Amino acid sequence: MARIAEIRLTGTGQTDALVRFKPGPNVITGDSDTGKSYLLRLVDYVLGAEELKKVIDSRLRVCMGGVRQ
């Protein structure tokens, strides 16, 4: 069974981020306005949603398993 091991976000003028997932359920926590919902929308997109629910800054790149979009 395939799984998402990590999501890396990079962008000009943005703080780089790396989120690593462990096998099994993962809990995403954080303060308000820190990107929890954004991360869930990215996972939804990676798993086959046709588009992100909100517009993503075009300077960001989503990387997964060596594939850049």
N, C-alpha and C positions, 0 to 999 in steps of 0.2 A: 504494500500500500504506500503510495506516495505521500509525502508530508512536506510542509514548508519548514525548512530548518532555520532560515533567517531572512530578514528583510533589511536592506541597506537603503538609506535615503541620502542623497547628496545633492547639492545645488549651490550655485553662485549666490553669495550673500545669505545663505542659510546654514544653520548648524547641522553638521552631518549626524546621522543617527543610525544605529545598528540595533535591531531587536532580534534576539535569538529565542527560538521556541524549542521546548523540550518535548519529547514524545508524550502523548496523552493530553489531557486538558491543560490549558494555560490560562492564568488569570492576568488581565491587564488592568493595572491600577495607576492612578496618578492624580495630580491636582487638576482643577478645572482649566480648560483651554490648553492642554499639553499634548493633544494629538491622539487620544485614545480612540475616538470615533473615526478619525482620519485613518488610523492604522487598520481598523476593522473594514473600512471601505476599500482600502488597498488589498486586503486579503480577499474580499469579495470579488474584486476585479481580477486578481491573479487566478482565482478559482473558476473564472468563466463569465462573470458579469460583462455585458457588452460595453458598458461605460461606467466611469466613476460617478457616484451620486452627486458630487459637487465638483466644480472645476478645480483642477490642480494647477498650481503655478507651473508654467511650461519650463521653468529653469530646473525643476526637480526631475530626477531619473529614478525609476523603480528598477531595482536589480534583484533577480532571483535565479539561483542556480546558474549563474554566468550569462543569463539572457538579459539584455537591456532593452527596455521599451522606451 
